[in-house]
């Protein structure tokens, strides 16, 4: 351990220590049952988004069927859990995620060789076809998949060492946190292996990789299988967390969610999918409870990120870390404040219009009044519509003006940074 600590740079060791500490103290800070449930789901989402990014970010493989491997891991884990509950398979419940991972590897070995024969768009279409095939099978074979009702289980089964039954959510959270921390480390270590480096090369220049004697399909296939293992681990944890597995876990909707939030978090940085996993749970649990239009808001957020920050949230963080490292972040704070104020005004206006439209379409029987962010909107009032449209138009126009002003400031700061770097290199 001391040798490993000696090899790790102090900054990286501090980051990993802070990450582990955060996983430990999180349920002590947020103590409600809802918070523990959300934290558990965040840990599961972090693992599966990181596994997906092994394909997308590190290998340049756009997959529309990653839910097949997390979902099949869930199904095999829940069946194993029922065997444990029935006394037919003496095994600790804490090892069920490994069962899910191994099961997903078996399916990846079967489907992966065909899937990775091609790359780019063809690869994406094959994964979509495989995903739709498995989803259709989940409804055709109820003996294994449980039909529309799915398969349920009871995680309070088997031995209870030290009184740990995984009945209380906080006990299960710490199991998920342990798997999350270990899986994160293992996937980070993969990026530093020769196979991980070669996967990056296959992403960037497959022709040159072939020229130097490597089989690009074998590289993609091995990475595909490894990613499936971690997806299966997340699926096994999900089976323990929800104690039920339905056909939805292998659907295209689930695969699309992995793609969407991995991109939003930032596929070009290792920690981007961690952010994406957190955002996914917040969207599915909190935003979906707040408004019926949550999918529309999610789509708009994705659109805005593609237009203004295609590198995801992680890229925004790292760009500003670079500016802060040169002591120039203060020059940009005013621009950030203006964009935030005007952006919030515009978003409030658009949000008010969206909520009023949804209310008219879905909740008209509840009356003409609608509560929105501390205000009362009258869905049939010209004044409410006028105010919403006015805020949307004025806020958007002012945001665009502030954005262009900020872009000039950003360019000036980057010029200063480049000049400092050149001066340092010449010194």
Steps between C-alpha positions, in 0.01 A plus 500: 500500500782737585663425165175581319461822695859590415434451128181708498549877461387686814225684313354178360525327837314792657225478235449127553501544877241777474289282270507210745432730795202652320353155441539421871355820647226567241226305687605676821442838338178411318321283752148459362376176344456676165858624516635151573298359212626768263860455614471126438367562151777752434764241583341253259470767229864604543621145433286449191579844353873443552470159333314658208772761467757224452325452167400856409768724644802271499421285197285726287231229484150645502283227648120503504476169684704528817191432710510141371802427718395689812151352461611141450722540804189607693297199383769246585558668836131494594471132402807422711350699788187284484715187508673634810164581660380146429810349656615347170817705457713580808659830406532842671257758365788748485652303210191522279640797302792277398247245374344777293838599362596145405160443338539815292846388391348178367249694293769744385719212388206376293375828354820700512693323226229575244440849635865610486566375148413849381552844649341843475139514375485131417600411856228729636236339279606148600478586869156648441391180326636279777331718760165479327542123459563445871217734598260307275621174653428636847131506411504169310653284776315572825648190665835678526412870473176490697285661231358848562510450876870415508683295763499600866715388790590565862851624574469407868617145436786270589745556782514829692864556603540762775123549489509645147182394323488773233141559603558862609578723201808647664659153526440440131633846420837421654519179298424700185752766605771235543431358155487851354837595644672176395347500152595864448861425591510192276357687203744785555786251516375354170556836332868477599554144370648422156156376392340825612761704314457285191124551522560875484719445195228294332260785565733766358671322212394138432686485171832572667426242771443240230821610329712437810359148529205514741157357426258785569204267535674301774575823687139615472373153594711479816393848609138410421515195726667691784240778476225236508643359824473832682155561349397160639633594844280809493209282390555262792504795741182632341329162554593515868389859533156470340441129569319476166620480140271566203545509124557877523859441612596371151301760305628754251372768737749387764787485249410848380514628857854365541605674179328827585637541850849376418510771235357764734756413766785509251619198305846645437597499868509201732300671774237625254282187523508530880333838462269350241393221735412752770305711251313193374362415844413863574309521171318169539415540868478874576421666168239239409321571829517874448341517154331280242704676232830372637589310183456819298726691739752219475497519122544878510792464742661250265449738207654792689800289603557388142491862378690678777706230679542187283765372740244468780508628856847355557646707217355819650657414834841423355509811280432718802751307712763589238402867518499495881847339502630813326317732741270643232162368607403829665491666158220266397282507811304805385428338166388179669271699731337684208442180304359329807252782576382547142496125438282440805258772387470340156467150644230617741302641208534187288425280800185696580374459143576128500326443832193694391478300176530172690242616752251584225556164335513273804362676807233736370246344736703621800427865424675788331760571770841338501784526749842539343822577691323699772272691263140449396426481128154539349501277195214685327624847586653718227713668767662174610575400142629848419732502800630151418562583134659834593736341751592225254573742215677768704694249707616310192605819320692631800658158555624494141644851542671396826625178339665687212654746744625210711643327192721803434614503862570127485710542186702780663568281803610209280741729316653606833536135605668402173742792529589394854557142388727609214695732728548218750621263228750755369635582845 
